[in-house]
Amino acid sequence: MSVILCTAGYDHTIRFWEALSGICSRTIQHPDSQVNRLCISPDKRFLAAAGHHTVKLYDIKSTNPNPLLTFEGHTGNVTGVAFHCEGKWMVTSSEDGTVKIWETRSGTIQRSYSHGSAANDVVIHPNQGEIISCDRGGSVRVWDLAENNCSHQLIPEEDVSVTSVTVASDGSLLCAANNAGNVFVWQLIQNQNYDRTNLVPVTHFSAHKEYITRILLSPDVKKLATCSADHTAKIWEVTVSSNASSPDETATTTTDRSELSPSAITGSTPLGSAAATINGNGTSSPQQHEQLTGSSLAVGAGLGLGLGPIGTGTAALSPGLGPGPGEAKPFPLEATLTGHQRWVWDCAFSADSAYLVTACSDHYARLWELHSQQVIRQYNGHHRGAVCVALNDYSEMR
């Protein structure tokens, strides 16, 4: 199949759609629980469905309704799932407060990182050597797989749950959204001396008046989508220039870790027969993970943001949202997609960044043409809220 479009939610079904016609071509029952997140493997062979405590892996091309493999080990709802670029391993986040790395062939846990608070989302950096996750306690954490520790902890707003994170396909930007409806943007710059990504705050702004459920950068890194409890999805223009002109150029300035297997990313901690567990600060030495308070942070030039020292540490943004006089404006709003009747939970861009699919509690998924801001297809069939969507329409494996 050249285009794979899947939706799922509270009716305990996973549905495959013919994207252009809107016809449901296949339905898989998921009786154990609702489905929280979906992710299609880069080679389009597998679909991972995250539910209550487990992730089930389905063969997309098979008519077998049963999962090929069930990943067991979380003790709470699984809230996020992402595949390694070649499908060798998978990462998940959960309300049990952990982020786990799994070997996809056997389903075994290779790593377990502890947030100390319910983890809401997780993504893989394009260099395949770092994962980025967020939690209900208000933190965004960057985990260095080679060093096997937490290299950065960001606190956008104290005690405000960070609901979703997204990283640019070229590795240039990291964006996060929270329960207060605010968006935070950092530029990712590779530290060539230490082979570690540095994070520089760029901007933050109020995107919605209510809870943001999902944030997603487009494949071409020119658009940012936000979904919200206010019944809308919004498209924002990305106004920050990339730190590399193309993904290929980025690859020359970052360590290529795409060949790493789970056993090769252990750093100094051997896995043995049990998964390695790292605590919230990711280190065994308190001095190694420097805690930065608001008063110790310099103010970013013209941005009103707190900048911590480059490297390992915890960075908090200074109080107040929105630019002051003469300061840089946040990402301008391109479009507000209206017509949803309830919470918009999830979204997925097409490969050319020209279309967006949204999933909503009103039972429908919708395909939007972003240029016209019109719904060009509505997917009807779920009997309860549709809360997650996955789309892969790339012409070849990337």
N, C-alpha and C positions, 0 to 999 in steps of 0.2 A: 504494500500500500504506500502510495507516494505521500498521502496526507493522513496522519493519525490524530484524531480528535477524540478525547475521552472526557466524560464528566462523571461525578459521583456525589453522594451526599447522605442525607438522613433516611432515605428510603431503602438503604442496604443494598443498592444495586450500583454497578459500574456499567456505563453505557458507552458504546462506540458509535460514532456518527460519521455519515458521509457529509463532509463539511459543506459542499456546495448545494446539495439537495436538501439537507436537513433531516434526512432519513436515518433512523436508528438502525444500524446494521447488526448489532450484537449486544446482548445484555448478559452480564455476569452477576450472579447473586453473591452478596457478601453478608451472609446471615449473622456473623459474629458481632458486628457492630456497624455504626455509621462509618463512612470513609472520610477521613480528615484531609488528606493530601494525595495527589497523584503525581507520578513522575515517569516519563518514558525514557528508556535507555537511549544513548546517542545513536546506536545502530538500529533502532526501531524494533528490536526483537522482543523486549520485555517491558511490562508495565508494573511499577511498584505502587501498591495501594496501602497507605498508612491508616491504621484503624486504632482500636482500643488495645493497647499492649503489644500489638504485632504489626508487621509489614508483610504483605503477601505479594509474591512475585508471579506474574502471569505471562504466559507465552502469547504474544500478540497475534501471531500467525496461526496458532492452533485453535481448533474448535472446542478443546477440552475446557470445561468451565471451572475446573479445579486448579488451584495454584500449583506451580512447579515447586515452590519452596515457601516456607513460612519462617520469618525471622522473629524469634522469640527471645526476650531478655529485658524489654522495657516493662515497667510496672505502672505506667500511666498512659494516657492518650499519646500517640505518636503525632507530632505536630508539623514535622518537616522531613523531607526526604530528597536526596540528590545523588546522582551517579557520578563516579569518576569518568573522565572523558573517554575511556575505553571500556568502561563497565566492569573493571577489575574489582572495585570496591564501591561501597555505598555508605552514605552517612545519614543519620537520622537524629532528630531532636524530639524530646518528650517532656510531658508535664511532670515526669518523675525527677526532673532536674538534671538529666544527663544528655550528652551528645555521644552517640556511639558510631564507630566505624565497623562495617561488616564485610567479610569476604563473601562476594556474591555467589560463588560456586557452591560453597559449603553452608553458608548461612551462619558462620561462626563470628562471634564478636572479637575484633582485633584491638580495639581501643575503646575506652569509656572515659569521657571528660565530664567532671561535675561542675555545674553552675551554682549549686546551692539554692536555686530557685527554679521554678518551672520554666523550661526552655520552650520558646514559642516558634523558632524558625532556625534553619541552618542552610548555608550555601557553600559551595566549593569555589575557591579562587581559581581563575583560569590557569595559574601555574601548577595546579594540582598538589601543591605543597602546603597550602594553608586552608583552613576552614573557618567560617565566620558564623557565629550564632548569637542569638539574643534571648533575653529572659524577662520574666514577669517582674523581677526586682529592679529593672531599669538599666541593665547592662548589655553592652555589645562586646563580645570577646572574639579575639583572633587567636586561633590555635596553630602553632607552628608544628607541622608533623615531623619534620626532621629533628627538631630540638625536643619534641614531645612535651611542649609546655604552652601556657597561655602567654603570647608575646605582647598583647595589648588588651587592655580593658577600657572601654569607653562608657561613660555615663552621661547620655544626652540630657536627661532631666531626672533629678533625684526622685526615686520612688514612683516613677511613672513607667508602667510596663511597656517594653519595646516589643511590638507585635510582629514585625517583619523586617527582613534585611534583603538587600539585593546588591550584587557586585557586577560591574560592567564586564562585557565579554572581552574587552581588551585589557582588563585589569586596571583601568584608570581611576574608577570611582567606586565608593561604597556609600550606599544610602540606607537609612533606617527610618522606620515610622513608629509612632507610639499611640497609646490609648488616648492621648489628649488631642489627637488629630494633627500632630506636628511631624515634619520631615527634617532630617539631618543629613548633611552631605559631607563626605571627606574625600580628599584626593589621595590615591594610593601611589606612593613613589618608592621605587626599589632602591634600597640601600646597598650599593654594590660592594662596599667594604665588608659588610656583615651579612650579606645575602638575606636581608630581612626587609619586609615591606614597612615603610613608614606611613603614618596617616596624618594628613594635614587638614584641619577643619576648613571647609569652604563656605558653607552657608547653612542656614536653617530657617524654616518658614512654617506658618500655619497653613495647612492644606485643606483640612476639613474641620467642621465644628464638632464632629463626633469621631468616635473610634475608627482608626484606620486598620483594616483587616489584612491588606496586602499591599506591598510596594514592589514595583518591577521595572527595571531598566530595559529598554528595547534592544534588540540585537545590534542595531547600528549606533547605539549609545547617543541617540539624538532626542529620545523621548523618555519620560518617566511616567509610569502609570500608578495611580493610587486608587484603592477600592475602600469603601467606607460604609459604616452603619447608617450614614445619612441618605442611603438609597442611590448614591451616585458613584461613578468612576470618573476620575479626572486625568487628563493628559497634560503634562508639563514639559516645556522646552528645556532641554539640558543646555545650560549656558556656560558650562565649564569646559575649556579645551582639554582634550586628552593629553596625557603625558607621553603618548606614543602615537604615531600616525596610523598605525595598523596593528592588528593582533600579531602579525609576523614580526614587526619591529619590537613589540613588547617581549616576544619570546627570546630575543637576543639579549635582553637586559635582565631577564629573570632566569633562575635555575630551572631547567627542564626536568620536571619530576613526573611527567606523564607515564613513564615506564615503571614507576615505583609500585611494587605490590604491597599489600598490607604488612607483610613481614619485613619489607625493606624500609618502612617509614617509622621504625621503632626508635630511632635515635639511640640514646644510651640505655633505654629501658627495654630489656628483652621481654617478649610476650610470653614465651613458654606455652604452657597448656591453658593459661588463664589470661584474660584481657588485662591490659595495663590500665589502671585507674588514676587519673590526675585530678587533684582537687581544684577548687575554683580559681586560685591564683596560679595554678599550673606549675608551681615550683616548690622545692623543698626548703628553700632559703627565703625568709621574709624580706631580706635586704634585696633580693634579686627582683622582686616585683614592687617597684616603688609606688606608693600611694600619693597621689597629688591632690591637694585641696584646691578649692576655688581661688583662695587668696594667693596661691603660689603660681597661678597660671598667668602668662602674659596674654594680652588682648591682641587678637589677630588684626592685622592692619586693615582698617576699614570694614571689617566684617562683624565686629562685636562678639567674637567667639574666643573662648579660652583655648590657648595653645599650650600643650605640655611639651616637654623636651622630646625630641625625636628619639624613638626607640621604645624599649619596654616601659610600661607604666600605665597608669590610669589617668585618663583625660576627661575632665568635666567641662561642659560648656557654661559660659557665664550667663547669668540670669537675663531674661527678656528675649522675646522673639521678634523677628522682623528687623530690617535695617533702619538705622537712624539717618539723619540728614547727611547727604553726601556719601553714604555707604552703598555697597554693592546691593543691587536688588536680587531677590530670590528668583528661582526658576519661573519664568512667566507662564501663566496658564494658557494652554492652547485650546483645550476643549473640556466641557463638562458633559459627560454622557448621561442623559436623563431618560427615564422610562422604566427603570427598575421599580418594583413595588415594595421591596424590602431590602435587607442588608445585601450589599454586594461583597461576596466573600473572597473571590479569587479571580485571576485574570491570566491570560497568556497571549503574547505577541506572535504574529506570523513571522516567518523567517525574514521577510523584506521590511518588517516594521510598519507596514501599511495598514494592518488589520489587528484588532484586539478581540479576543473571546472573553466574556465575563460569565461568572456563575453567581446565581442569586438565590436567596431564600424564598423567592416567589415561585420556585420550582423550575425556572427557565435558565438556559444558557443562551447567550446572544453573541452574534458575530457582527462587529462594528467596522465599518469603513471609516478610518480616522480622518481622511481628507474631508468627507462630507458630514461626518459625525452622525451617520445614519445606521440603523440596524438593517443589515442586508440578509440576515438569516436568524431565525429563532428556533431553538432546539427544544421541542416539547416531548415530554415522556416521563420525567421524574414525578413521583407522587408526593414527595416532600421536598424540602429545601435542597437545592444544588449548591454545594459548598466548595467544590474543587474542580479544576479543569486542567488538562494537559494537552498540549498541541505540539506536534512535530511535523512540519511541512518542508523541511530541508530537502533539497534535491539529491543530496548525497551525504554520507556520514562525514561529520566535521571533525 
